[in-house]
Amino acid sequence: MAILQENTIQDIREHWFANHKATLRDYVDAEGNTITVIDWRKPGTGVFAIRYILDRNYLSVTGDAGDAIYQLTEKAELKHLAHYGMDYMFSKLRCANDSGIDFDSDVAVESIRNTIKENFEDEDTSMYPAIEAAIEAANEAMSHNDWHAKLAVLDSKYNLNEVFGDWWEWLSDCGDVYSHHAVGFWLGLKMAYDQLEEAKGN
């Protein structure tokens, strides 16, 4: 599972959405369904602007910050969506202009070290060369695809199944972090909801 980084949240909150304002409009389609459109943007500019369209059990996202479609198990309502956790919302993603996952070599190295410490610390020292090679490869990897290519090379050299057992279930995901786009879609909904609720109170 990807990691939600606090510095990504802070960067998006402070740089993408610092001056954004939310507007909400409801429309009724020919079948009587309410479609909610939320515009989340800095007035007068389209930079990092997002339009959320809530239609039945779908959430569509368009705009300068990217595009995505989420299929929900419930009716798409802002009061529910604003309380989704990042992992849960991401699990509903059906398509997007990027995968929603980036690679962070520091996170990968830390994750490898922690997993080794928790699960393999008392193993035979013969596994150390493979561990060091995996850490070195994670340090050098530039992207998710590059990391997977390096793992394929390591597997052919060390036969990682013999070293780590079910390595593919954990090692390939080391370094996965949510992308700015994925976090922006999630965080924008929360911030828009808070702003609209505050405006109601006033």
Disulfide bonds with the S-S distance in Angstrom:
none
